Amino acid sequence: MRFLIPLTSALCVVASTCFADEFDRPIPQAQSATAEFWFAMGSIALIGALVLVQRLVARS
């Protein structure tokens, strides 16, 4: 019974390294013009919101 835990853990380590797939590095995809447009709109909206919050906090 005392050999069961070390044997089980050793088998788990061996099995996990044997069946593991190698890491495939993801290939970045090019952005479309539509994605760039919406990113620009989101950036402008975020900057506008930050300016509004700064003005609101400065008044208080």
Buried (B, 14 or more C-beta within 10 A) or exposed (E): EEEEEEEEEEEEEEEEEEEEEEEEEEEEEEEEEEEEEEEEEEEEEEEEEEEEEEEEEEEE
